[in-house]
Structures are given as structure tokens and as C-alpha cells.
Amino acid sequence: MSSRILQQDSDALLTQNNEFLINENFIAANSIVTGSPVVGSTGITQDHNIAPTNISTGASVVSTTGITQDHNLSTVGVISGQVVISTAGLIQNHSLQANDLATASPVIPSVDATELENFTVAPVITGTPTVGQPSFAQVHNIGLADVVTSRPIVQSADDPNAIIIAEIEEIQQMFGGWNRRIYEVPDGRLVQAEREIKSTFGDTVSIDKKAKSLLKFGKSAELSADTIETVWSYGGNEVYVQDNLIDSISSSNVVDNEEIYLECHTVEGTGADQQFTFMTQTINLNGQTRVALPTPVARVSKAYNNNGTELVGNVYVYQNTALVAGVPQDSTKVHAHIPQGFQQSFKGATTFSNEDYYVLTGGFGSVSNKQAASVDFYLEVRTPGKVFRQGAAVSAGSAGGSWDIDLDPCIIIPKNADIRITCETATQGAVVFGSFKGYLAKVTG
């Protein structure tokens, strides 16, 4: 239940206990007179805080809006006495805070942008240009007057090439009249070897024109005691043929089908008239099955794997003969061998064609570390129709023992000749290495 108290005059209102009834919600003042007001320092702070977070709105349509803010303060007939106002802070806060606002995609109408660039030139009229007429003059004046010379004395004239000719003759005399080799090869041993070939065999040769060196190396099979054997992986000594009878190749492993590269010689003539021709050829293996060589030959100096896959078995190049699992049963028919686990033959022997001499400059040999042994090495050469004879000999001993020879003068190997390294030991099962090196000299006349 509510009640009202109405007061029509200015008398005091009393309660039942004669206490004043105070209405704190109503103050009426009339005829207030104050002194001069004193206003102390006042700080005015105005904060505008807008902190929107996660605003999401729908499609907004904003029409033309006018915003008007009016602040009116009107005083009428105010007379005050002295008013004392303590220091006051006046703070006005305007806060606008929006939370979780989301807007749809704004739609922006197409806008055409046009850029105009105008360059206008009004009619331009120039006067007639005037170009001068420059002149160029070059004057060379040589004036001679009253020139008198005495009788000229002309001495004997020297040929400008005479000094060069004299120097060449001096060099020729210095090197025995071999008028070109000093310029073509830097090693005096090679120059001397060419002279000897001319003097001994009647052939003019050129190491420079051949432009080919040769390093030949071999590894022996396990040697038999007190037997001279060739340093090659097949063992024993090759039985050389006098006709083109080497015509077959095979592997001891059925998976080998790699391409094999061969360096060979064919032969024409017999006995002392044999003439060899160098050639190369490639053949694809067919496992343990014999494959015929494209060209039968009389010599095979080198064989190697010319494929990207490694060989698995032993590879044999031979005269056609009976096989067991790809292996020739007649050892005298084998002429080249790639041992199992390797990709190239190890044959310390070769042959030279009818077009080439060989100037042998040195060699190397050693005993394998697998077994200590004393081994004698021989360099053997055979010319057509003759037997092998020893051209050099050297010895090595102990495991890993070696020799290295630099020959001066060089050993000359004639054209159409066979050359090989052989060895002999008293130790059964010893293994050795041997190599020789030099330069081919092409027959030029």
C-alpha cells in the first residue's frame, strides 16, 4: 500500500512523535542571494572508448542521416552570494562498445575509372633555319730548296732469314741431322729411338703423329714353382696361333649378358711375313652359351665389361672348343680371361701392328702381399717367325716386394712383334703383378 503526503504551505510537517518529516527528494529555494563565486582549478577529461569485438552484422543499409547534438543551459534571475567551490574534476565519458558483430559480404557497385591524358599542340610555325657553309682545308707544305747530297755508299745486304737458317743448321748438327724431332717431343730418349728405328729397320716413324701412349699391366694366377709363366690371370702361358682362329666368348655364370669390349689383331701372311692389323669389337654375352665373335682374330690383348651391370662369372675368349658350364675344357684354346669378381682382363702381354713400333720406357712389378716369395721377372719379345727372347730381367722378393725401372736408352719393339712379361719363382702359389709402359711410333715412310 502506498500513501501520499500533500503540503500546500510552508509549515513544517511533523510525525506523531513531533519530529520533523524530511523529504530528501524535494528542495525548494527562493530568493537565494550569493556572493561572488570562486571557481577553483578544474580538470576536464573526455574519454572516447570504442572496442568492438567479434562484430557480425547483416546487410547494412544506411540512408542519409543527420546527427544533431544540442547542449542548452539557461539561467534566469540567478543572484548568488559568494560561492566557494572546491577543486572538482569534471569527467565526461562516452563509451561505445560493440560485441560479437558480424557483417555480411559488402556489395560494392562497379566503378568505371577513366584517365584522360590530352596533349594538344596548336599549329607551330617556325622561321626558315639558316645553316652556315663551313669549309675545311688541310694543307701540307714541304718545301725543299737547294738540296745537295753526297754520293750514297751501299754495303752488302744481309738476308733476314740467314740467322734462322744458320741456327737450324746448328741444331741439326747438334742432334745428328734429325731436323724436326727436337720440336715434336721433349724427351731426348724418344728422339734417339726414332733415329735407331730409321737406322736399324729403315722405317721413318713419328711418336708425335701417332700421339698414343700404352701402359700394359697384368696379374698372375697362382704360380707353379720353378716354372716360367706369363703374368696373366688365366695362368701358364698363352699358346699363340698363326691364323685368325680366336672366334668365341662365354661366361661361367648364366646371368652374364653384358657387352664385352675387345682390343684385337687380325693377321695376314705366315712366318716372317706375318702382318698384324689392330681392331676393336664388342660382343654381348649369353651366359654360359658360346657366342661367336663378329670378326675372328689371331690376338686378343684386352677385354673389359662395357656395360652398366657388373659381371658375375669368369669370362673367356677362346678358339671354339668343348665347354662345361661355359668354361673351355682345353686350356690351350684360351687367349683372354676376365677373372671372377673383376671387370677387366689382367694380361701383361700385347701385340703391335704393321703400322706401329713401340718405344718401351720402363716397367714395374711386385709380389702380392698374400704370400712372401722371391720372383724373377723377364721382358720377352718375339718378332714374326721367331721365338720369344728375353730383353730385360729383374728380381723382387718378400711379400709386397717390388721393382720399378726407368729405361735409358729405351727398348725398341719392332712392328708385328709380340711382347709379354713372364716370371719364375720357387714358391708354389705365389701371385705377382707386372706392367710395362711406353709410346707408339707411327710408320710414316
C-alpha positions as CSV (number, residue, x, y, z in Angstrom):
1,M,0.0,0.0,0.0
2,S,1.3,3.5,-0.9
3,S,0.4,6.8,0.8
4,R,0.9,10.4,-0.2
5,I,1.6,13.5,1.9
6,L,0.4,16.8,0.4
7,Q,1.7,20.1,1.7
8,Q,0.1,23.3,0.5
9,D,2.0,25.8,2.6
10,S,5.5,26.3,4.1
11,D,4.7,24.9,7.6
12,A,6.7,22.1,9.0
13,L,5.4,18.6,8.8
14,L,5.6,16.7,12.0
15,T,5.3,13.0,12.8
16,Q,3.3,11.6,15.6
17,N,6.4,11.9,17.8
18,N,6.6,15.6,16.9
19,E,9.7,15.0,14.7
20,F,10.3,16.8,11.5
21,L,9.3,15.0,8.4
22,I,12.1,15.4,5.9
23,N,11.6,14.9,2.2
24,E,15.1,14.4,0.7
25,N,13.7,14.3,-2.8
26,F,12.4,17.8,-2.9
27,I,14.3,21.0,-2.3
28,A,12.8,24.4,-3.0
29,A,14.8,27.5,-2.7
30,N,13.5,31.0,-3.3
31,S,15.3,34.4,-3.4
32,I,18.8,33.0,-3.0
33,V,21.5,35.6,-2.9
34,T,25.1,34.6,-3.0
35,G,28.4,36.4,-3.1
36,S,30.9,36.3,-5.9
37,P,31.5,32.6,-6.8
38,V,35.1,31.4,-6.7
39,V,35.8,28.5,-9.1
40,G,38.9,26.5,-8.4
41,S,41.0,24.7,-10.9
42,T,39.0,22.2,-12.8
43,G,40.3,19.2,-14.7
44,I,38.2,18.1,-17.6
45,T,38.8,14.7,-19.1
46,Q,37.0,13.3,-22.1
47,D,37.3,9.6,-23.0
48,H,36.0,8.1,-26.1
49,N,36.4,4.3,-26.0
50,I,35.4,2.1,-28.9
51,A,36.4,-1.5,-28.5
52,P,34.4,-3.7,-30.9
53,T,35.0,-7.5,-30.6
54,N,33.6,-10.2,-32.9
55,I,31.3,-7.9,-34.7
56,S,28.8,-9.6,-37.0
57,T,26.2,-7.6,-38.9
58,G,23.7,-8.4,-41.6
59,A,23.5,-6.4,-44.8
60,S,23.6,-2.8,-43.8
61,V,21.5,-0.2,-45.4
62,V,22.4,3.3,-44.3
63,S,20.4,6.2,-45.7
64,T,21.2,9.8,-45.4
65,T,21.3,10.6,-41.7
66,G,21.6,13.8,-39.8
67,I,23.0,13.7,-36.3
68,T,22.4,16.8,-34.1
69,Q,23.6,17.2,-30.5
70,D,22.3,20.2,-28.6
71,H,23.5,21.3,-25.2
72,N,21.4,24.2,-23.7
73,L,21.9,25.9,-20.4
74,S,19.6,28.7,-19.5
75,T,19.7,30.7,-16.2
76,V,17.2,33.4,-15.4
77,G,17.4,35.8,-12.5
78,V,20.1,34.0,-10.6
79,I,21.8,36.1,-8.0
80,S,24.2,34.4,-5.7
81,G,26.5,35.4,-3.0
82,Q,30.0,34.3,-2.6
83,V,30.1,30.7,-3.6
84,V,33.1,28.6,-2.7
85,I,33.5,25.5,-4.9
86,S,36.3,23.2,-4.0
87,T,38.5,21.6,-6.7
88,A,36.3,19.4,-8.8
89,G,37.1,17.0,-11.5
90,L,34.7,17.1,-14.4
91,I,34.7,13.8,-16.3
92,Q,32.7,13.1,-19.4
93,N,32.7,9.6,-20.7
94,H,31.3,8.5,-24.0
95,S,31.6,4.8,-24.3
96,L,30.6,2.8,-27.4
97,Q,31.2,-0.9,-27.1
98,A,30.1,-3.5,-29.6
99,N,30.5,-7.2,-29.0
100,D,30.0,-10.1,-31.4
101,L,29.4,-8.1,-34.5
102,A,29.2,-10.0,-37.8
103,T,28.7,-8.4,-41.2
104,A,27.7,-10.0,-44.5
105,S,29.9,-9.5,-47.6
106,P,29.8,-5.9,-48.6
107,V,28.4,-5.2,-52.1
108,I,30.3,-2.6,-54.0
109,P,28.9,-1.5,-57.3
110,S,31.0,-1.5,-60.4
111,V,33.1,1.7,-60.8
112,D,34.5,2.9,-64.0
113,A,37.8,4.7,-63.8
114,T,38.7,6.9,-66.6
115,E,42.1,8.5,-67.1
116,L,42.3,11.2,-69.8
117,E,45.6,12.5,-71.0
118,N,45.4,15.2,-73.6
119,F,48.3,16.7,-75.3
120,T,47.3,19.3,-77.7
121,V,49.7,21.3,-79.8
122,A,48.5,24.3,-81.6
123,P,49.8,25.0,-85.0
124,V,53.5,25.7,-84.7
125,I,55.2,27.8,-87.3
126,T,59.0,28.3,-87.3
127,G,61.1,30.6,-89.3
128,T,63.4,29.4,-92.0
129,P,66.6,27.9,-90.4
130,T,69.8,29.3,-91.5
131,V,72.8,27.0,-91.8
132,G,76.2,28.4,-92.5
133,Q,78.6,27.0,-95.0
134,P,81.7,25.8,-93.1
135,S,84.8,25.0,-95.1
136,F,87.5,22.5,-94.3
137,A,91.0,22.9,-95.5
138,Q,94.1,20.6,-94.9
139,V,97.4,21.9,-96.1
140,H,100.7,20.0,-96.1
141,N,103.6,22.0,-97.3
142,I,107.0,20.5,-97.7
143,G,109.4,22.9,-99.2
144,L,112.9,21.8,-100.3
145,A,115.3,24.2,-101.9
146,D,119.0,23.8,-102.8
147,V,119.3,20.2,-101.5
148,V,122.7,18.7,-102.2
149,T,123.6,15.1,-101.2
150,S,126.9,13.3,-101.5
151,R,127.4,10.0,-103.3
152,P,125.5,7.2,-101.4
153,I,127.5,4.3,-100.2
154,V,125.6,0.9,-100.3
155,Q,127.1,-2.0,-98.5
156,S,126.3,-5.7,-98.9
157,A,122.7,-6.6,-97.7
158,D,122.1,-9.4,-95.2
159,D,119.3,-12.0,-95.7
160,P,117.0,-11.5,-92.7
161,N,116.4,-15.3,-92.7
162,A,120.1,-16.1,-92.7
163,I,120.4,-16.2,-88.9
164,I,117.4,-18.5,-88.6
165,I,118.8,-20.8,-91.3
166,A,122.1,-20.9,-89.5
167,E,120.5,-21.7,-86.2
168,I,118.5,-24.6,-87.7
169,E,121.7,-26.0,-89.3
170,E,123.4,-25.7,-85.9
171,I,120.6,-27.6,-84.2
172,Q,120.6,-30.3,-86.9
173,Q,124.3,-30.8,-86.4
174,M,123.8,-30.9,-82.6
175,F,121.2,-33.7,-82.9
176,G,122.7,-35.7,-85.7
177,G,120.7,-34.1,-88.5
178,W,117.3,-35.1,-87.1
179,N,115.8,-31.8,-88.1
180,R,112.3,-32.0,-86.6
181,R,112.1,-34.2,-83.6
182,I,113.5,-31.7,-81.1
183,Y,110.4,-29.6,-81.6
184,E,107.9,-32.5,-81.6
185,V,108.9,-34.5,-78.4
186,P,110.5,-33.2,-75.2
187,D,112.4,-36.4,-74.3
188,G,115.7,-37.0,-75.9
189,R,115.4,-40.8,-75.5
190,L,112.4,-40.8,-77.8
191,V,114.3,-38.7,-80.4
192,Q,117.1,-41.2,-80.2
193,A,114.7,-44.2,-80.5
194,E,113.3,-42.7,-83.7
195,R,116.8,-42.4,-85.2
196,E,117.6,-46.0,-84.2
197,I,114.4,-47.3,-85.9
198,K,115.3,-45.5,-89.0
199,S,118.9,-46.8,-88.9
200,T,118.0,-50.4,-87.9
201,F,114.8,-51.1,-89.7
202,G,114.7,-48.5,-92.4
203,D,111.3,-47.1,-91.3
204,T,110.7,-43.4,-90.6
205,V,108.4,-43.1,-87.6
206,S,106.7,-40.4,-85.6
207,I,105.7,-40.6,-82.0
208,D,104.2,-37.1,-82.4
209,K,101.9,-38.1,-85.3
210,K,100.8,-41.4,-83.5
211,A,100.0,-39.4,-80.3
212,K,99.3,-42.6,-78.3
213,S,100.9,-44.0,-75.1
214,L,100.5,-47.5,-73.8
215,L,100.6,-48.8,-70.3
216,K,100.0,-52.5,-70.1
217,F,99.6,-54.4,-66.8
218,G,98.9,-57.9,-65.6
219,K,98.2,-60.1,-62.6
220,S,99.2,-63.7,-62.4
221,A,97.2,-66.7,-61.3
222,E,98.8,-68.7,-58.5
223,L,102.2,-69.6,-59.9
224,S,103.6,-73.1,-60.1
225,A,107.1,-73.5,-58.5
226,D,110.1,-73.4,-60.8
227,T,108.1,-72.7,-63.9
228,I,108.2,-69.7,-66.2
229,E,104.7,-68.3,-66.7
230,T,103.1,-65.3,-68.2
231,V,101.8,-62.6,-65.9
232,W,98.1,-63.0,-66.7
233,S,95.1,-64.1,-64.7
234,Y,94.4,-67.4,-66.6
235,G,97.8,-68.9,-65.6
236,G,100.5,-70.7,-67.6
237,N,101.4,-69.4,-71.0
238,E,99.2,-68.5,-73.9
239,V,99.5,-70.7,-76.9
240,Y,99.8,-68.2,-79.8
241,V,98.0,-69.0,-83.1
242,Q,99.3,-68.2,-86.6
243,D,95.9,-67.6,-88.1
244,N,92.5,-65.9,-87.2
245,L,91.3,-68.8,-85.1
246,I,90.0,-67.0,-82.0
247,D,86.3,-66.8,-82.5
248,S,84.3,-67.5,-79.3
249,I,83.3,-66.0,-75.9
250,S,81.3,-67.2,-72.9
251,S,80.9,-66.8,-69.2
252,S,80.8,-69.3,-66.4
253,N,77.6,-67.7,-65.0
254,V,74.2,-68.0,-66.7
255,V,73.2,-64.4,-65.7
256,D,76.0,-62.7,-67.5
257,N,74.7,-60.9,-70.7
258,E,76.9,-57.8,-70.6
259,E,78.6,-56.2,-73.6
260,I,82.3,-57.0,-73.7
261,Y,84.8,-54.7,-75.5
262,L,87.8,-56.4,-77.1
263,E,91.1,-55.0,-78.4
264,C,92.4,-57.4,-81.0
265,H,94.7,-58.0,-84.0
266,T,93.9,-59.9,-87.2
267,V,96.8,-61.4,-89.1
268,E,97.8,-61.9,-92.8
269,G,100.8,-63.9,-94.1
270,T,102.8,-66.6,-92.4
271,G,106.2,-67.0,-90.6
272,A,108.4,-63.9,-91.0
273,D,105.9,-62.4,-93.4
274,Q,103.1,-62.1,-90.8
275,Q,101.5,-58.7,-90.7
276,F,99.1,-57.7,-87.9
277,T,96.2,-55.2,-88.1
278,F,94.8,-53.6,-84.9
279,M,91.0,-53.6,-84.4
280,T,88.3,-53.4,-81.7
281,Q,84.9,-55.1,-81.5
282,T,82.1,-55.6,-79.0
283,I,80.1,-58.8,-78.2
284,N,77.1,-59.4,-76.0
285,L,77.5,-62.4,-73.6
286,N,74.8,-65.1,-73.5
287,G,75.5,-66.6,-70.1
288,Q,77.3,-70.0,-70.4
289,T,76.4,-70.3,-74.0
290,R,79.1,-69.7,-76.6
291,V,78.8,-66.6,-78.7
292,A,80.7,-66.2,-81.9
293,L,82.9,-63.1,-82.3
294,P,81.8,-60.8,-85.2
295,T,85.4,-61.0,-86.5
296,P,87.7,-63.9,-85.8
297,V,91.2,-62.7,-84.8
298,A,94.7,-64.0,-84.1
299,R,95.4,-61.9,-80.9
300,V,93.4,-60.5,-78.1
301,S,95.2,-58.0,-75.9
302,K,92.4,-56.6,-73.7
303,A,88.9,-57.5,-72.7
304,Y,86.6,-55.5,-70.4
305,N,83.0,-55.1,-69.3
306,N,81.4,-52.3,-71.4
307,N,78.1,-52.4,-69.6
308,G,76.4,-50.8,-66.6
309,T,76.0,-54.1,-64.8
310,E,78.9,-55.9,-63.2
311,L,80.0,-59.3,-64.4
312,V,79.3,-62.3,-62.0
313,G,81.3,-65.1,-63.5
314,N,84.6,-65.7,-65.3
315,V,84.7,-64.6,-68.9
316,Y,86.7,-66.5,-71.5
317,V,87.8,-65.5,-75.1
318,Y,88.9,-68.7,-77.0
319,Q,89.1,-70.8,-80.0
320,N,85.9,-72.8,-80.5
321,T,86.1,-75.9,-78.2
322,A,84.1,-78.0,-75.8
323,L,82.5,-76.2,-72.9
324,V,81.3,-77.3,-69.4
325,A,79.1,-74.7,-67.9
326,G,80.6,-72.0,-70.2
327,V,84.2,-72.9,-69.3
328,P,86.5,-74.1,-72.2
329,Q,87.9,-77.6,-71.3
330,D,91.1,-77.2,-73.5
331,S,93.2,-74.6,-71.7
332,T,95.4,-74.2,-74.8
333,K,92.5,-72.6,-76.6
334,V,92.0,-69.7,-74.2
335,H,93.5,-66.3,-75.2
336,A,91.9,-63.8,-72.9
337,H,90.3,-64.0,-69.4
338,I,88.3,-61.8,-67.1
339,P,88.6,-63.3,-63.6
340,Q,85.5,-63.6,-61.4
341,G,84.9,-60.5,-59.3
342,F,86.7,-58.2,-61.8
343,Q,85.5,-56.3,-64.8
344,Q,88.7,-56.3,-67.0
345,S,91.3,-58.8,-68.1
346,F,94.8,-58.7,-66.4
347,K,97.1,-59.7,-69.3
348,G,100.7,-58.5,-69.2
349,A,101.1,-59.0,-73.0
350,T,100.2,-57.4,-76.3
351,T,101.0,-57.3,-80.0
352,F,101.9,-54.4,-82.3
353,S,100.5,-53.9,-85.8
354,N,102.4,-53.5,-89.1
355,E,101.9,-49.7,-88.7
356,D,103.5,-49.2,-85.3
357,Y,106.7,-49.6,-83.4
358,Y,106.8,-49.4,-79.6
359,V,109.3,-47.4,-77.6
360,L,109.3,-49.0,-74.2
361,T,110.5,-46.6,-71.5
362,G,110.0,-48.5,-68.2
363,G,108.2,-51.1,-66.2
364,F,107.0,-52.1,-62.7
365,G,106.5,-55.4,-60.9
366,S,105.8,-56.7,-57.4
367,V,105.0,-59.7,-55.3
368,S,101.5,-59.9,-53.8
369,N,101.1,-59.4,-50.1
370,K,99.2,-62.7,-49.9
371,Q,102.4,-64.7,-49.8
372,A,106.1,-63.9,-49.4
373,A,108.2,-65.1,-52.3
374,S,111.3,-64.3,-54.4
375,V,110.3,-63.8,-58.1
376,D,112.4,-63.2,-61.2
377,F,110.7,-61.1,-63.9
378,Y,111.5,-61.1,-67.6
379,L,110.5,-58.9,-70.5
380,E,110.2,-61.1,-73.6
381,V,109.8,-60.1,-77.3
382,R,109.1,-62.2,-80.4
383,T,109.3,-60.9,-83.9
384,P,107.4,-62.8,-86.7
385,G,108.6,-66.3,-87.4
386,K,110.9,-66.2,-84.3
387,V,110.7,-67.4,-80.7
388,F,110.4,-65.2,-77.6
389,R,113.6,-64.0,-76.2
390,Q,114.4,-62.0,-73.0
391,G,115.0,-58.3,-73.5
392,A,115.3,-57.4,-69.7
393,A,115.3,-59.1,-66.4
394,V,114.8,-58.0,-62.8
395,S,114.1,-59.7,-59.4
396,A,111.8,-58.9,-56.4
397,G,111.5,-60.6,-53.1
398,S,109.3,-60.8,-49.9
399,A,105.6,-60.0,-49.6
400,G,105.0,-56.7,-51.3
401,G,108.5,-56.5,-52.7
402,S,108.6,-54.5,-55.9
403,W,110.8,-53.2,-58.7
404,D,110.5,-50.1,-60.8
405,I,112.7,-49.5,-63.9
406,D,113.1,-46.3,-66.0
407,L,114.9,-47.3,-69.1
408,D,117.6,-45.1,-70.7
409,P,118.1,-46.0,-73.5
410,C,114.6,-47.2,-74.3
411,I,113.9,-50.7,-75.6
412,I,112.5,-50.7,-79.2
413,I,109.8,-53.2,-80.0
414,P,109.5,-53.8,-83.8
415,K,106.3,-53.7,-85.7
416,N,104.4,-57.0,-85.9
417,A,106.0,-58.2,-82.7
418,D,104.6,-59.9,-79.6
419,I,105.6,-58.7,-76.1
420,R,104.9,-60.3,-72.7
421,I,106.1,-60.2,-69.1
422,T,107.0,-63.6,-67.6
423,C,108.1,-64.6,-64.1
424,E,109.6,-67.5,-62.2
425,T,109.5,-68.4,-58.5
426,A,110.4,-71.3,-56.2
427,T,107.4,-70.6,-54.1
428,Q,104.3,-72.6,-55.0
429,G,101.1,-70.5,-55.2
430,A,102.8,-67.0,-55.2
431,V,101.0,-64.2,-57.1
432,V,102.7,-61.3,-58.8
433,F,101.9,-58.1,-60.7
434,G,103.7,-56.7,-63.7
435,S,103.4,-53.8,-66.1
436,F,105.3,-52.0,-68.9
437,K,104.9,-48.6,-70.4
438,G,106.0,-46.6,-73.5
439,Y,104.9,-44.8,-76.6
440,L,103.7,-46.0,-80.0
441,A,105.6,-44.6,-83.0
442,K,103.6,-44.5,-86.3
443,V,105.3,-45.6,-89.5
444,T,105.3,-42.5,-91.8
445,G,107.7,-43.6,-94.5
